Amino acid sequence: MAIEHVDLGAGPAVLFVHGSPGGCDQGELMTRFLTDSHRVVAPSRPGYRGTPLTDDARTPAQQAELLIGLMDSLGIDRFDVACWSGGGPSAYLLAARHPDRVGAVVAIAAVSTTYEVGLKRRVGMAEEKLLMNRFGSWLVGKLADGAPRTAVKMLLSEEGDLSRHDVKEITAQVLDDEEQRAFALGLFDTITGPRRHGFDNDMDQYAALDLPLGDVTAPVLLVHARGDADVPYEHSVHADGRLPSSRLMTLESGTHVSAWLGPDVADVQAAVRAHLSG
């Protein structure tokens, strides 16, 4: 099956597995800090953008095999894996099933066990589904272009359990930082449009997960904020307790996107680079 993907940069190869919702455009956005030193392959998982959702590509295990097939087709034998959020299950399974191929894993705010949707997240998911059509894409574009401060505040409030004061401070910081501002406003484009089938499938698949984390022999860097309002911090605690070789980088305050937005960005991205270079 043809898998939509982008192939960027040069150097040691990294496969980036996007979240729920997401796509290869999200992978391109989230790995900009790596492409000056690494070759990044960022696919769209089945049901997202140009990769079709078929009966043999629904489960995380099936998607893991599709991803290894993509790397085979590109002639990449050895590579590292990075994932965010809903990319966790297929990334962990790929590393567990192909230990001879994966050198290291970075799991940022990643799903690692059964994903239970809380009330705040349930409301957020309903809003996300409304954005996965033409009107939603148009609306988000208008908001990002015409009211960037409102757009960033909305994003931070949705993705983290932050006080109003913290949201205001981090919003100001993001808007004053050219790279963070571009990331925040660009992220909206990576969750709108043709992604509904993949998103619905992910939620169905993640309602009952039992991942073989003990079979992941590659060293894993886990990054997670305690205040993550999307994927609870406990997912990384769960993984850290079961992975044979892991280190949990805990952000005491923050959001689901603290690796790219907020005061911890430099420290997180430096840790990610160091882990992948190792």
KOLLO-996407 format. One record per residue (C-alpha): x, y, z; residue number from 1; residue in one letter. Coordinates in steps of 0.25 Angstrom, whole numbers, padded with zeros to 4 digits, m for minus. Example, Ala and Ser with C-alpha at 12.3 -4.5 7.8 and 13.67 -1.06 7.14 Angstrom:
2
{px:0049&py:m0018&pz:0031&pos:1&code:A} $
{px:0055&py:m0004&pz:0029&pos:2&code:S} $
This chain:
278
{px:0000&py:0000&pz:0000&pos:1&code:M} $
{px:0005&py:0014&pz:m0004&pos:2&code:A} $
{px:0008&py:0022&pz:0009&pos:3&code:I} $
{px:0008&py:0037&pz:0008&pos:4&code:E} $
{px:0021&py:0043&pz:0014&pos:5&code:H} $
{px:0031&py:0054&pz:0014&pos:6&code:V} $
{px:0046&py:0051&pz:0014&pos:7&code:D} $
{px:0055&py:0062&pz:0019&pos:8&code:L} $
{px:0069&py:0066&pz:0023&pos:9&code:G} $
{px:0081&py:0057&pz:0022&pos:10&code:A} $
{px:0089&py:0049&pz:0033&pos:11&code:G} $
{px:0085&py:0038&pz:0042&pos:12&code:P} $
{px:0070&py:0034&pz:0039&pos:13&code:A} $
{px:0059&py:0036&pz:0048&pos:14&code:V} $
{px:0044&py:0031&pz:0046&pos:15&code:L} $
{px:0034&py:0041&pz:0052&pos:16&code:F} $
{px:0020&py:0036&pz:0055&pos:17&code:V} $
{px:0010&py:0046&pz:0057&pos:18&code:H} $
{px:m0002&py:0048&pz:0066&pos:19&code:G} $
{px:m0017&py:0047&pz:0066&pos:20&code:S} $
{px:m0020&py:0055&pz:0058&pos:21&code:P} $
{px:m0008&py:0058&pz:0049&pos:22&code:G} $
{px:m0001&py:0054&pz:0036&pos:23&code:G} $
{px:0012&py:0056&pz:0029&pos:24&code:C} $
{px:0010&py:0071&pz:0030&pos:25&code:D} $
{px:0010&py:0070&pz:0045&pos:26&code:Q} $
{px:0023&py:0061&pz:0045&pos:27&code:G} $
{px:0030&py:0072&pz:0036&pos:28&code:E} $
{px:0026&py:0083&pz:0045&pos:29&code:L} $
{px:0030&py:0076&pz:0058&pos:30&code:M} $
{px:0043&py:0071&pz:0053&pos:31&code:T} $
{px:0049&py:0084&pz:0048&pos:32&code:R} $
{px:0058&py:0085&pz:0059&pos:33&code:F} $
{px:0064&py:0071&pz:0054&pos:34&code:L} $
{px:0066&py:0073&pz:0039&pos:35&code:T} $
{px:0079&py:0080&pz:0040&pos:36&code:D} $
{px:0086&py:0068&pz:0046&pos:37&code:S} $
{px:0076&py:0056&pz:0042&pos:38&code:H} $
{px:0069&py:0050&pz:0031&pos:39&code:R} $
{px:0054&py:0050&pz:0035&pos:40&code:V} $
{px:0044&py:0041&pz:0029&pos:41&code:V} $
{px:0030&py:0046&pz:0033&pos:42&code:A} $
{px:0018&py:0038&pz:0028&pos:43&code:P} $
{px:0003&py:0040&pz:0029&pos:44&code:S} $
{px:m0003&py:0028&pz:0036&pos:45&code:R} $
{px:m0015&py:0021&pz:0030&pos:46&code:P} $
{px:m0027&py:0029&pz:0030&pos:47&code:G} $
{px:m0020&py:0042&pz:0030&pos:48&code:Y} $
{px:m0018&py:0051&pz:0018&pos:49&code:R} $
{px:m0013&py:0043&pz:0006&pos:50&code:G} $
{px:m0011&py:0029&pz:0013&pos:51&code:T} $
{px:m0024&py:0021&pz:0011&pos:52&code:P} $
{px:m0030&py:0014&pz:0023&pos:53&code:L} $
{px:m0032&py:m0001&pz:0019&pos:54&code:T} $
{px:m0037&py:m0013&pz:0027&pos:55&code:D} $
{px:m0022&py:m0018&pz:0028&pos:56&code:D} $
{px:m0017&py:m0005&pz:0033&pos:57&code:A} $
{px:m0026&py:m0002&pz:0045&pos:58&code:R} $
{px:m0018&py:m0007&pz:0057&pos:59&code:T} $
{px:m0006&py:m0001&pz:0063&pos:60&code:P} $
{px:0001&py:m0015&pz:0060&pos:61&code:A} $
{px:m0003&py:m0014&pz:0045&pos:62&code:Q} $
{px:0002&py:0000&pz:0044&pos:63&code:Q} $
{px:0015&py:m0003&pz:0050&pos:64&code:A} $
{px:0017&py:m0013&pz:0039&pos:65&code:E} $
{px:0013&py:m0003&pz:0029&pos:66&code:L} $
{px:0024&py:0007&pz:0034&pos:67&code:L} $
{px:0035&py:m0003&pz:0034&pos:68&code:I} $
{px:0031&py:m0006&pz:0020&pos:69&code:G} $
{px:0032&py:0009&pz:0016&pos:70&code:L} $
{px:0046&py:0009&pz:0022&pos:71&code:M} $
{px:0049&py:m0004&pz:0014&pos:72&code:D} $
{px:0044&py:0003&pz:0001&pos:73&code:S} $
{px:0054&py:0015&pz:0004&pos:74&code:L} $
{px:0065&py:0006&pz:0006&pos:75&code:G} $
{px:0067&py:0010&pz:0021&pos:76&code:I} $
{px:0072&py:m0002&pz:0029&pos:77&code:D} $
{px:0075&py:0004&pz:0042&pos:78&code:R} $
{px:0068&py:0016&pz:0048&pos:79&code:F} $
{px:0063&py:0023&pz:0061&pos:80&code:D} $
{px:0048&py:0025&pz:0064&pos:81&code:V} $
{px:0041&py:0038&pz:0069&pos:82&code:A} $
{px:0027&py:0039&pz:0072&pos:83&code:C} $
{px:0016&py:0048&pz:0078&pos:84&code:W} $
{px:0003&py:0046&pz:0085&pos:85&code:S} $
{px:m0005&py:0036&pz:0077&pos:86&code:G} $
{px:0007&py:0031&pz:0069&pos:87&code:G} $
{px:0012&py:0024&pz:0082&pos:88&code:G} $
{px:0005&py:0010&pz:0080&pos:89&code:P} $
{px:0010&py:0008&pz:0066&pos:90&code:S} $
{px:0024&py:0013&pz:0069&pos:91&code:A} $
{px:0025&py:0004&pz:0081&pos:92&code:Y} $
{px:0020&py:m0008&pz:0074&pos:93&code:L} $
{px:0030&py:m0005&pz:0062&pos:94&code:L} $
{px:0042&py:m0004&pz:0072&pos:95&code:A} $
{px:0037&py:m0017&pz:0080&pos:96&code:A} $
{px:0036&py:m0025&pz:0067&pos:97&code:R} $
{px:0048&py:m0020&pz:0060&pos:98&code:H} $
{px:0059&py:m0018&pz:0070&pos:99&code:P} $
{px:0070&py:m0021&pz:0060&pos:100&code:D} $
{px:0065&py:m0008&pz:0052&pos:101&code:R} $
{px:0063&py:0002&pz:0063&pos:102&code:V} $
{px:0074&py:0009&pz:0070&pos:103&code:G} $
{px:0067&py:0018&pz:0079&pos:104&code:A} $
{px:0053&py:0023&pz:0082&pos:105&code:V} $
{px:0047&py:0037&pz:0087&pos:106&code:V} $
{px:0033&py:0037&pz:0091&pos:107&code:A} $
{px:0027&py:0050&pz:0094&pos:108&code:I} $
{px:0014&py:0051&pz:0102&pos:109&code:A} $
{px:0011&py:0037&pz:0095&pos:110&code:A} $
{px:0000&py:0028&pz:0097&pos:111&code:V} $
{px:0005&py:0015&pz:0104&pos:112&code:S} $
{px:m0007&py:0008&pz:0109&pos:113&code:T} $
{px:m0022&py:0008&pz:0109&pos:114&code:T} $
{px:m0026&py:0023&pz:0105&pos:115&code:Y} $
{px:m0038&py:0027&pz:0114&pos:116&code:E} $
{px:m0044&py:0040&pz:0110&pos:117&code:V} $
{px:m0047&py:0050&pz:0121&pos:118&code:G} $
{px:m0058&py:0061&pz:0120&pos:119&code:L} $
{px:m0049&py:0072&pz:0116&pos:120&code:K} $
{px:m0043&py:0063&pz:0105&pos:121&code:R} $
{px:m0056&py:0058&pz:0101&pos:122&code:R} $
{px:m0060&py:0073&pz:0098&pos:123&code:V} $
{px:m0047&py:0076&pz:0091&pos:124&code:G} $
{px:m0049&py:0063&pz:0082&pos:125&code:M} $
{px:m0063&py:0068&pz:0078&pos:126&code:A} $
{px:m0057&py:0082&pz:0074&pos:127&code:E} $
{px:m0046&py:0075&pz:0066&pos:128&code:E} $
{px:m0056&py:0067&pz:0058&pos:129&code:K} $
{px:m0063&py:0079&pz:0054&pos:130&code:L} $
{px:m0050&py:0084&pz:0049&pos:131&code:L} $
{px:m0048&py:0072&pz:0040&pos:132&code:M} $
{px:m0056&py:0078&pz:0028&pos:133&code:N} $
{px:m0054&py:0090&pz:0018&pos:134&code:R} $
{px:m0061&py:0100&pz:0027&pos:135&code:F} $
{px:m0053&py:0096&pz:0039&pos:136&code:G} $
{px:m0040&py:0098&pz:0031&pos:137&code:S} $
{px:m0045&py:0111&pz:0026&pos:138&code:W} $
{px:m0049&py:0115&pz:0040&pos:139&code:L} $
{px:m0036&py:0111&pz:0046&pos:140&code:V} $
{px:m0028&py:0119&pz:0035&pos:141&code:G} $
{px:m0036&py:0131&pz:0038&pos:142&code:K} $
{px:m0034&py:0130&pz:0053&pos:143&code:L} $
{px:m0019&py:0128&pz:0051&pos:144&code:A} $
{px:m0017&py:0139&pz:0041&pos:145&code:D} $
{px:m0026&py:0150&pz:0048&pos:146&code:G} $
{px:m0025&py:0147&pz:0063&pos:147&code:A} $
{px:m0012&py:0139&pz:0066&pos:148&code:P} $
{px:m0013&py:0143&pz:0081&pos:149&code:R} $
{px:m0026&py:0137&pz:0082&pos:150&code:T} $
{px:m0022&py:0124&pz:0074&pos:151&code:A} $
{px:m0010&py:0122&pz:0083&pos:152&code:V} $
{px:m0018&py:0124&pz:0096&pos:153&code:K} $
{px:m0028&py:0114&pz:0091&pos:154&code:M} $
{px:m0017&py:0104&pz:0088&pos:155&code:L} $
{px:m0010&py:0105&pz:0101&pos:156&code:L} $
{px:m0023&py:0105&pz:0109&pos:157&code:S} $
{px:m0028&py:0092&pz:0102&pos:158&code:E} $
{px:m0015&py:0085&pz:0103&pos:159&code:E} $
{px:m0011&py:0087&pz:0117&pos:160&code:G} $
{px:m0016&py:0089&pz:0131&pos:161&code:D} $
{px:m0011&py:0103&pz:0132&pos:162&code:L} $
{px:m0016&py:0115&pz:0140&pos:163&code:S} $
{px:m0021&py:0127&pz:0133&pos:164&code:R} $
{px:m0008&py:0134&pz:0137&pos:165&code:H} $
{px:0001&py:0123&pz:0132&pos:166&code:D} $
{px:m0007&py:0123&pz:0119&pos:167&code:V} $
{px:m0005&py:0138&pz:0117&pos:168&code:K} $
{px:0010&py:0138&pz:0120&pos:169&code:E} $
{px:0013&py:0126&pz:0111&pos:170&code:I} $
{px:0004&py:0132&pz:0100&pos:171&code:T} $
{px:0012&py:0145&pz:0101&pos:172&code:A} $
{px:0025&py:0137&pz:0100&pos:173&code:Q} $
{px:0021&py:0129&pz:0088&pos:174&code:V} $
{px:0017&py:0141&pz:0080&pos:175&code:L} $
{px:0030&py:0148&pz:0083&pos:176&code:D} $
{px:0038&py:0136&pz:0079&pos:177&code:D} $
{px:0038&py:0135&pz:0063&pos:178&code:E} $
{px:0040&py:0119&pz:0063&pos:179&code:E} $
{px:0029&py:0116&pz:0074&pos:180&code:Q} $
{px:0019&py:0126&pz:0067&pos:181&code:R} $
{px:0021&py:0119&pz:0054&pos:182&code:A} $
{px:0020&py:0105&pz:0060&pos:183&code:F} $
{px:0007&py:0109&pz:0068&pos:184&code:A} $
{px:0000&py:0115&pz:0056&pos:185&code:L} $
{px:0005&py:0104&pz:0047&pos:186&code:G} $
{px:0000&py:0093&pz:0056&pos:187&code:L} $
{px:m0015&py:0097&pz:0053&pos:188&code:F} $
{px:m0013&py:0093&pz:0039&pos:189&code:D} $
{px:m0008&py:0079&pz:0043&pos:190&code:T} $
{px:m0021&py:0075&pz:0050&pos:191&code:I} $
{px:m0031&py:0080&pz:0040&pos:192&code:T} $
{px:m0035&py:0075&pz:0027&pos:193&code:G} $
{px:m0036&py:0060&pz:0023&pos:194&code:P} $
{px:m0033&py:0053&pz:0036&pos:195&code:R} $
{px:m0046&py:0048&pz:0041&pos:196&code:R} $
{px:m0045&py:0034&pz:0037&pos:197&code:H} $
{px:m0031&py:0032&pz:0044&pos:198&code:G} $
{px:m0035&py:0039&pz:0056&pos:199&code:F} $
{px:m0048&py:0031&pz:0058&pos:200&code:D} $
{px:m0040&py:0018&pz:0056&pos:201&code:N} $
{px:m0029&py:0022&pz:0066&pos:202&code:D} $
{px:m0040&py:0025&pz:0077&pos:203&code:M} $
{px:m0046&py:0011&pz:0074&pos:204&code:D} $
{px:m0032&py:0004&pz:0074&pos:205&code:Q} $
{px:m0027&py:0011&pz:0087&pos:206&code:Y} $
{px:m0039&py:0008&pz:0095&pos:207&code:A} $
{px:m0033&py:m0005&pz:0099&pos:208&code:A} $
{px:m0018&py:m0006&pz:0098&pos:209&code:L} $
{px:m0008&py:m0016&pz:0103&pos:210&code:D} $
{px:0006&py:m0012&pz:0097&pos:211&code:L} $
{px:0018&py:m0021&pz:0098&pos:212&code:P} $
{px:0027&py:m0010&pz:0104&pos:213&code:L} $
{px:0036&py:m0021&pz:0111&pos:214&code:G} $
{px:0040&py:m0025&pz:0097&pos:215&code:D} $
{px:0046&py:m0011&pz:0093&pos:216&code:V} $
{px:0061&py:m0013&pz:0095&pos:217&code:T} $
{px:0065&py:0001&pz:0089&pos:218&code:A} $
{px:0067&py:0012&pz:0099&pos:219&code:P} $
{px:0055&py:0021&pz:0100&pos:220&code:V} $
{px:0054&py:0035&pz:0104&pos:221&code:L} $
{px:0041&py:0039&pz:0110&pos:222&code:L} $
{px:0036&py:0053&pz:0110&pos:223&code:V} $
{px:0023&py:0057&pz:0117&pos:224&code:H} $
{px:0017&py:0069&pz:0125&pos:225&code:A} $
{px:0010&py:0067&pz:0137&pos:226&code:R} $
{px:m0001&py:0076&pz:0133&pos:227&code:G} $
{px:m0003&py:0070&pz:0120&pos:228&code:D} $
{px:m0018&py:0071&pz:0117&pos:229&code:A} $
{px:m0019&py:0062&pz:0105&pos:230&code:D} $
{px:m0010&py:0049&pz:0108&pos:231&code:V} $
{px:m0009&py:0048&pz:0123&pos:232&code:P} $
{px:0005&py:0048&pz:0129&pos:233&code:Y} $
{px:0002&py:0034&pz:0135&pos:234&code:E} $
{px:0004&py:0028&pz:0121&pos:235&code:H} $
{px:0019&py:0031&pz:0121&pos:236&code:S} $
{px:0020&py:0027&pz:0136&pos:237&code:V} $
{px:0013&py:0014&pz:0131&pos:238&code:H} $
{px:0023&py:0012&pz:0120&pos:239&code:A} $
{px:0035&py:0016&pz:0129&pos:240&code:D} $
{px:0032&py:0005&pz:0138&pos:241&code:G} $
{px:0031&py:m0006&pz:0127&pos:242&code:R} $
{px:0042&py:m0002&pz:0117&pos:243&code:L} $
{px:0055&py:m0009&pz:0119&pos:244&code:P} $
{px:0063&py:0003&pz:0116&pos:245&code:S} $
{px:0057&py:0017&pz:0118&pos:246&code:S} $
{px:0058&py:0031&pz:0124&pos:247&code:R} $
{px:0046&py:0039&pz:0127&pos:248&code:L} $
{px:0048&py:0054&pz:0126&pos:249&code:M} $
{px:0037&py:0061&pz:0134&pos:250&code:T} $
{px:0032&py:0075&pz:0131&pos:251&code:L} $
{px:0027&py:0080&pz:0144&pos:252&code:E} $
{px:0017&py:0089&pz:0137&pos:253&code:S} $
{px:0013&py:0090&pz:0123&pos:254&code:G} $
{px:0004&py:0084&pz:0112&pos:255&code:T} $
{px:0003&py:0074&pz:0102&pos:256&code:H} $
{px:0012&py:0082&pz:0092&pos:257&code:V} $
{px:0023&py:0086&pz:0102&pos:258&code:S} $
{px:0033&py:0080&pz:0093&pos:259&code:A} $
{px:0030&py:0092&pz:0084&pos:260&code:W} $
{px:0023&py:0103&pz:0091&pos:261&code:L} $
{px:0027&py:0109&pz:0105&pos:262&code:G} $
{px:0039&py:0111&pz:0114&pos:263&code:P} $
{px:0044&py:0096&pz:0113&pos:264&code:D} $
{px:0046&py:0096&pz:0098&pos:265&code:V} $
{px:0061&py:0097&pz:0098&pos:266&code:A} $
{px:0064&py:0087&pz:0108&pos:267&code:D} $
{px:0054&py:0077&pz:0102&pos:268&code:V} $
{px:0059&py:0078&pz:0088&pos:269&code:Q} $
{px:0074&py:0077&pz:0093&pos:270&code:A} $
{px:0070&py:0065&pz:0100&pos:271&code:A} $
{px:0064&py:0059&pz:0088&pos:272&code:V} $
{px:0076&py:0062&pz:0079&pos:273&code:R} $
{px:0085&py:0056&pz:0089&pos:274&code:A} $
{px:0077&py:0043&pz:0091&pos:275&code:H} $
{px:0076&py:0041&pz:0076&pos:276&code:L} $
{px:0091&py:0044&pz:0074&pos:277&code:S} $
{px:0094&py:0034&pz:0084&pos:278&code:G} $
